[in-house]
Amino acid sequence: MVPLNPCSVMASNKTTSAKMASLASRVLNDPDSSGIARRLAATALAQAKPKKRG
């Protein structure tokens, strides 16, 4: 496991775009995605703005 950099653990005000969140969702739903791709996709979705429900 890669040691965590204390600077990378701090909160950020950056968010993932809707287009990137959509791509991340497709990666997570693809059974052939690699483990690292899934981890990166999960991180991107965690930083995405929540969709407003009607």
N, C-alpha and C positions, 0 to 999 in steps of 0.2 A: 504494500500500500504506500502511496506517495504521502510524505509528511505534509501537513497543512501549513501553509504560509499564513501567519497571523493577519496579514493585510488582506488576504483573500476571504477571510471569514467575516470581516466587518460588513455591516449593512451597506447596501448600495441603493441609490434611487433610480437606477437604470431599469428599464423594462424591455421585454422581448416584444418585437412587432407581431401583429396578427398573422402576417405571412409566415414568419419563422415559427410561431406557435403551431400553426397548421401543419407545417412540415415536421415539427417535432412530434406532433400527434400521430402522423403517419408512420414515423420511425418506431414509435412505441407499439403501434398496432401491427407492425410487420414482424411475423415470427422469425424471419431470417436476419433481423438486425443484430449486429454484434453487441456485446455487453457494453463496450465503451460508447457506442452510438446511443444506446438506451440511456446510459447515465447522462450523457450530454443533452439528450432530448428532455429528460426529466428535469434537468437544471434549467433549461430554457423555459419549460412550461411553468416551473415554480416562480420564474421571474416575469411571467406574462400577466398583463392586466386581466382581471376577471371580466367575463362577458356580463353585460347588464341583461337581466331577464325582463321580458315584457310584462 
